[in-house]
């Protein structure tokens, strides 16, 4: 056998090269296919998560629709009675509007204590205030009306991630020896929306 290798060195080299190339190709193909499979699995998991979120939102909207349909049926019954009965919902709305007017008057009275700005933040959008040197980005709103938000504060290049932000949460920062307060007033999962105010005081 050794004489054959010695007598046929070119064939031996070619055969060995082909064997190594075949083995390398087989391993590379296996690794690449495995990586592709992992990527596909990851994409499927992400898509599954997004689909579940949309299912929850659809269920919430369906409940709202059913509630509106029930209210419409109630209005129809009242109209059939020639309007002799005052709908309880109208009374409730009237009381609610009076309370809102009261709150607005209170806010106007307190506005002299500081300047307050109201803003909305949607998923994938950024809020930038060059005057205060801050920026905010809404990453995601979770079921249960909690949000993940990135905030860059003045004199910093770092975006700090805050998890589980909910309505009523407050973040305080300083700019030019002046204290500013970010108050998150609404976190709405169904709309992928966060509402916040910035209150500036001495």
N, C-alpha and C positions, 0 to 999 in steps of 0.2 A: 504493500500500500504506500509506504514511504517513497518507494521508487517511482510510483505513479505521480505523486505530488512533485517529486523532483523533476520528472520528465515532462510534466504539464504545469509549469508554474503559472502561466497566464490563465488557464482554465480554473486553477485553484483560487487565484486572486478574484476572478470574476464571480465564481461561485460563492466565495466568502462574502464579497461585497453585496451580492444579491440577497444572501441570507440576512446580513445585517440590516440592509435597507427594508426588507420585508418585515423584519421584527420591529424596527423603528416605526415604520408606517402603521403597523398593527397597534402598537402602544399609543402612538399619537392619535390615531383615529378613536381608540377607546377613551382616551382622556378628553378629547374634544367632544365626543358624543355625550360623555358623562357630564361635562360642563354645560352643554346645551340643554340636557335634561334637567339639570339643576336650575338653569335660568328659566326654563319653561314652567317648572314647578313653582318658582318664586313669583313669576308673573300671574300664574293661576291663583296663588294664595292672595296676592294683592287684589286681583279682580274679584275674588270671592268676598274679601273684606269690603270693597267698594259696593258690591251688589247687596251685601247685608245692610249696609248703611242706607242705601236707597230703599230697601224693603221697609226699614223702620220708618223712614220719612213718608213713604206711601201709606203705611198704616196710620200714621198720625194725621195725614191729610184726609184719609178716608173717614176717620172719626170726626174730623172737623166738618166734612161734607154731610155726614149723617146728622150732626148736631144742627147744622143750618137747615137741613130738610125738615127736621122736627120743628124748628122755630117757624119755618114757612107754613107748615101744616097748622100750627097754632094760630098764626096770623089769619090764615084762610077761614078757620072756624070763627074767629072774632068778627071778620068781615061779613060772614054769613049771618051773624047776629045783629047786623046793621050798626055796628060800632057802638052798641050800648054798653059794652064792657071795655074798660080801659086795660090794655095789655100790661101784665105785670113787668114784662121786659122793658117797656117804655118807661115805666116808673123807675125801674132799676137804672136804666141808661141816664135818665134825668138826674138821679142822685149822684151817679158816677161823674157826670159832667160838672155838677156843682162842686164836687170834691176836687176835680181837676182845676177848675177856676180858682178855688181856694189855694191850691198848691202853687199855681202860677203866680198869684198875687204875692204869696209868701216868697217865692223865688225872686220876683222883681224887687221886693223889699230888701232881701239879703244880697242882691247883686252888687250893691255898693261896697260890700266887704271884699270883693275880688272879681276878677274877670274870668268868666267860665266859657269855654268853647266846647261844643258838642260835635263829635265826629263819628262816622261809621267806617268799619273796617271789614272788608270781605276777604274770603279765602284767596290767597295768591296775589293780593294787592298790598301796597305799602303806604303808610302814612308818613310823610316827611314834614317836619317843621324846622326850617332853617333858622328861624329866630331863636328857638329854644335849643337847637342843635340836637334834636332827637329824631329817631325813626322807629316805626313799629310795623311788623308784618304778622298777619294772621296765618298761622300754619294750618290749623285744623280746628273744627268744632265737633265735639264728641256728643254722643247721646247722653242726655242728662244735663245738657246746656253748660258744658265746661269746655274751655278752649286752651289751645297751645299757641303761645304768642312769643315772638322774638322782639326784644326792645334794645335799642342802642341809645345809651344815655349820653349827655354832653361830655365832651373831652374824652371820648372813648371810641375806639375802632371795633370794639367787640360787641357782637350781638348776643345778649343774654336770653336764654330760652326759659320761659315760665310755663309750667304745666298746670292744668286744672284751674285756670282762671275762671271765676264765676262772677255773676252780677253782684256788685257790692264790694268786690276786692279793690284795694287801693295800692298804688305804687308812688312813692315820694322821691323826688330828686331835686338837686339844686343847680341853678344856673345864674352866674354873676351875683352870688350871695343872696339869691332870692329863691324861696322854696316854691316848688310846683308839685301839684298832686294830680295823678292820673286816677280817675275813678271809673271803673267798668260798670256801666249802668244796665247794659243788656248783653246777654250771650244767648243767641238763638240757633239751636242745632238745625231746625227745619229750614232756615234761610242761610246757613253758613255765614252768620253775621255777628259782629261784636260792635256795640255802641259804647263810647267812652267820652268823658269830659276831661278837660285840663283846666284846673283851677290854679291861678297864680295869686300869691299873696306875699306881703312883705315879711 
